[in-house]
Amino acid sequence: MSLLRVVARHAIPTSGVYKVFDRAAKRKQRDRAVSRDAGVESRTVDYVRDEVADRMMERLLDIKRKFNTIVDLGSGPGHFSKLLEPEKTRKVLMIDSSKTTLNRDRDEEFEVEVERVHADEENLLDVLPRNSQEAIVSCLSLHWVNDLPGVLVQIKEALKPDGLFLGAMFGGDTLFELRTALQLAEVDREGGISPHISPMTDTKDISNLLSHAGFTLLTVDIDEVRVGYPSMWELLEDLRDMGESNAVVGRRHFLHRDTLAAASAIYKELHGNEDGSVPATFQIIYMIGWKPSPNQPKPLERGSAQTNLKDVL
């Protein structure tokens, strides 16, 4: 049986946080993407999130611990949650700002008990008490939050001591082919550029952000998912159906058709495959962090080793 709780948004003051993304527009984009054709188009473009969820699950299975409840932050319809089995957890708590996306798929598609919470991921502590959770995961949702350092702090605060955070988010090289093609076409046809792909976090910044948020025993690595498309047009359609259209504050809502046509030609010329298709690269940053606890393993103090390195070599 699924439970649905609705939490008031924006209860935590966010003054002082620079607004890069229009969160209301992003929520509407995702709602529309799922509502289109009764969710059929939305399901056909699950391939990137499903692939990343699989790779995240491999990392979770390497952790030899069973959790009573796992929180799936920015869960969408449950790409990661559907992979959870009773041997790993009893229950999953799915949190997402898009109510339509959150409720797209039926409970029967999950192997564990499901609770759904409609709430803004940026205000996590409105939903979860401090020191209450054993594990929090996030699969490809954190790239749309305005205050990533603040959200990471909230995740750490919501975890119990020795609690796990496992996340995956798009890295800065995501869709670099599309980004360069649009920029070159816009300069050529319109004499300037405007942001059409959201800015994303660089890999080198993630370790610092996790450390500053208070996590310990960090693991950060990167991977890529490369997808082939007949042309740039099919890529743009799939991004729309994923709910991944541009949501940068101050974005242009219209691009001239001839600019897009030029971008498509540039895309194929610069990046096209021999078979005529074009690639799109999704860079994925995977991260693992633990909330500090007195019983966690700690590095030995400098100079306390009992064996000389020369003897080993």
C-alpha positions in Angstrom: 0.0 0.0 0.0 1.4 3.4 -1.0 1.0 6.4 1.2 1.1 10.0 -0.2 1.9 13.0 1.9 1.9 16.5 0.5 4.3 19.0 2.1 4.1 22.8 1.8 6.8 24.2 -0.4 9.2 27.0 0.4 8.7 26.8 4.2 12.5 27.3 4.7 13.5 30.9 3.8 15.8 30.8 0.8 16.9 34.5 0.8 20.5 34.9 0.0 20.6 31.9 -2.3 21.4 32.8 -5.9 18.6 31.6 -8.2 20.0 29.9 -11.2 17.0 27.7 -12.0 13.3 28.5 -12.2 12.1 25.6 -10.0 8.4 26.3 -10.7 9.0 26.2 -14.5 11.0 22.9 -14.1 8.1 21.4 -12.1 5.7 22.3 -14.8 8.0 20.9 -17.5 8.2 17.6 -15.7 4.4 17.5 -15.1 3.7 18.1 -18.8 6.3 15.5 -19.9 4.5 12.8 -17.8 1.0 14.0 -18.7 1.7 13.9 -22.5 0.1 10.8 -24.1 -0.8 9.4 -20.7 2.9 8.9 -19.8 3.7 6.8 -22.9 6.3 9.2 -24.3 7.8 9.7 -20.8 8.4 6.0 -20.4 10.1 5.7 -23.8 12.8 8.1 -22.6 13.6 6.5 -19.3 16.8 5.0 -20.8 19.3 7.4 -19.3 17.9 7.4 -15.8 17.4 3.6 -15.9 21.0 3.1 -16.9 22.3 5.4 -14.2 20.0 3.7 -11.6 21.5 0.3 -12.6 25.0 1.7 -12.0 24.0 3.2 -8.7 22.5 -0.1 -7.6 25.9 -1.8 -8.3 27.4 0.6 -5.8 24.7 0.1 -3.2 25.1 -3.7 -3.4 28.8 -3.3 -2.7 27.8 -1.9 0.8 27.1 -5.0 2.9 24.3 -3.5 5.0 20.5 -3.9 5.0 18.5 -0.8 5.6 15.0 -0.6 7.2 14.1 2.4 5.0 15.9 4.1 2.0 14.9 7.7 1.0 14.9 8.3 -2.7 15.3 12.1 -3.1 14.1 13.5 -6.4 12.9 10.0 -7.2 10.9 10.8 -10.3 8.7 7.7 -10.9 11.2 5.5 -9.2 13.9 4.5 -11.6 16.2 3.6 -8.7 13.5 2.5 -6.2 12.2 -0.1 -8.6 15.5 -1.9 -8.4 15.4 -2.3 -4.6 14.7 -5.7 -3.2 13.6 -6.9 0.2 17.1 -8.3 0.9 18.4 -4.7 0.9 15.5 -2.7 2.4 12.0 -3.1 3.7 10.7 0.2 2.4 11.5 3.1 0.1 10.4 6.7 0.8 10.2 8.6 -2.6 10.3 12.4 -2.5 9.8 14.5 -5.6 8.6 18.0 -6.4 6.5 16.9 -9.4 3.4 15.1 -8.1 2.5 13.8 -11.6 6.0 12.3 -12.1 6.0 10.9 -8.5 2.8 9.0 -9.1 3.4 7.9 -12.8 4.0 4.2 -12.0 2.0 1.8 -10.0 3.0 0.2 -6.7 2.9 -3.2 -8.3 6.1 -2.3 -10.2 8.1 -2.1 -7.0 9.5 -5.0 -4.9 9.4 -3.2 -1.6 6.9 -1.1 0.3 6.5 2.4 -1.2 5.7 5.7 0.4 5.5 8.8 -1.8 6.0 12.3 -0.5 5.2 15.3 -2.7 7.7 18.0 -1.6 10.4 20.3 -2.8 13.8 18.6 -2.6 15.4 22.0 -1.7 13.5 21.9 1.6 14.3 18.4 2.8 14.3 19.1 6.5 10.6 20.1 6.2 10.0 16.5 5.4 12.5 14.5 7.3 13.5 15.1 11.0 17.2 15.5 11.8 19.0 12.3 12.6 16.2 10.1 11.3 17.3 8.2 8.2 19.7 5.3 7.6 20.2 6.0 3.9 19.4 8.7 1.3 19.9 8.2 -2.4 19.5 10.7 -5.3 19.5 9.6 -8.9 19.9 12.5 -11.4 17.9 15.2 -9.7 20.4 17.4 -7.9 21.5 19.3 -11.0 18.3 21.3 -10.8 18.6 22.6 -7.2 19.7 26.2 -6.7 21.5 25.6 -3.4 23.5 22.4 -3.9 25.7 23.0 -0.8 22.7 23.7 1.3 20.8 20.5 0.1 23.9 18.4 0.8 23.9 19.8 4.4 20.2 19.0 4.8 20.9 15.4 3.6 23.6 15.0 6.1 21.5 16.5 8.9 18.6 14.1 8.0 20.8 11.1 8.3 21.5 9.2 11.5 25.1 8.9 12.6 26.9 6.5 10.1 24.1 7.0 7.7 24.7 6.6 3.9 24.3 9.1 1.1 24.6 7.7 -2.4 24.1 10.1 -5.3 24.5 10.5 -9.1 24.2 13.8 -10.9 25.0 15.2 -14.4 28.5 16.6 -14.7 29.8 19.6 -16.5 30.6 17.9 -19.7 27.0 16.6 -20.2 25.6 17.4 -23.7 28.8 19.3 -24.6 28.1 18.4 -28.3 24.7 20.1 -28.2 26.0 23.1 -26.2 28.8 23.9 -28.7 26.5 23.4 -31.7 23.9 25.8 -30.3 26.5 28.4 -29.3 28.2 28.4 -32.7 24.9 28.6 -34.6 23.6 31.4 -32.4 26.7 33.5 -32.9 26.6 32.9 -36.6 22.9 33.6 -37.1 22.1 36.1 -34.3 25.4 37.6 -33.3 25.4 36.4 -29.6 24.7 33.6 -27.3 22.3 32.8 -24.5 22.1 29.8 -22.1 20.2 26.9 -23.5 21.7 24.1 -21.4 21.8 24.5 -17.7 25.2 25.0 -15.9 26.3 21.8 -14.1 28.8 21.1 -11.4 32.3 20.2 -12.2 33.6 16.8 -10.9 36.4 18.5 -9.0 33.9 20.5 -6.9 31.9 17.5 -5.6 34.4 16.2 -3.1 34.8 19.7 -1.7 31.0 20.2 -1.4 30.6 16.8 0.3 33.4 17.5 2.7 32.1 21.0 3.6 28.7 19.5 4.1 30.2 17.3 6.8 30.4 13.9 5.1 33.2 11.6 5.7 34.7 8.4 4.0 34.0 10.0 0.6 34.1 8.2 -2.8 33.6 10.2 -6.0 34.0 8.8 -9.5 32.8 9.7 -13.0 31.3 7.8 -15.9 29.6 8.5 -19.2 26.5 7.4 -20.9 26.7 7.9 -24.7 23.5 7.7 -26.7 23.1 7.9 -30.5 20.3 9.8 -32.2 19.3 10.1 -35.9 19.8 13.9 -35.6 19.8 16.8 -33.1 16.0 17.1 -33.5 15.4 13.7 -31.9 17.7 14.5 -29.0 15.7 17.7 -28.4 12.4 15.8 -28.4 13.7 13.2 -26.0 15.1 15.9 -23.6 11.6 17.5 -23.6 9.9 14.2 -22.9 12.4 13.6 -20.1 11.4 16.9 -18.5 15.0 18.2 -19.1 14.3 21.3 -21.1 16.0 24.5 -20.2 14.9 26.1 -16.9 17.6 28.7 -16.3 16.2 32.0 -14.9 16.1 34.6 -17.7 16.2 32.0 -20.5 15.0 32.7 -24.0 11.7 31.0 -24.7 12.2 30.9 -28.4 15.0 30.0 -30.9 14.6 30.9 -34.6 14.1 27.9 -36.8 17.1 28.8 -39.0 19.3 29.0 -35.9 18.2 25.5 -34.9 18.7 24.2 -38.4 22.2 25.7 -38.4 22.9 24.1 -35.0 21.8 20.7 -36.4 24.1 21.0 -39.3 27.0 22.1 -37.1 26.3 19.2 -34.6 26.5 16.6 -37.4 29.6 18.2 -38.9 31.6 18.5 -35.7 30.4 15.4 -33.8 28.6 13.1 -36.3 29.2 9.4 -36.5 30.1 7.6 -39.7 26.6 6.1 -40.0 25.0 9.5 -40.1 23.8 9.5 -36.5 24.9 12.0 -33.8 26.2 11.2 -30.3 25.0 12.8 -27.1 27.2 12.4 -24.0 25.8 12.4 -20.5 28.6 12.7 -17.9 27.6 11.2 -14.6 29.2 12.0 -11.3 28.7 9.3 -8.6 29.2 10.1 -5.0 29.2 8.3 -1.7 29.4 9.9 1.7 28.7 8.9 5.3 27.6 11.0 8.2 30.3 10.9 10.8 30.0 8.5 13.7 32.3 7.6 16.6 32.3 3.9 15.5 33.5 4.6 11.9 37.0 3.6 10.9 39.5 6.4 11.0 42.9 6.9 9.4 45.9 6.3 11.6 47.9 9.3 12.8 50.8 10.3 10.7 54.0 8.4 11.8 52.1 5.6 13.6 52.8 2.9 11.0 54.4 -0.3 12.3 56.0 -1.4 9.0 58.6 0.5 7.0 57.6 1.1 3.4 61.1 0.1 2.2 60.6 -3.4 3.7 57.4 -3.8 1.7 58.9 -2.6 -1.6 
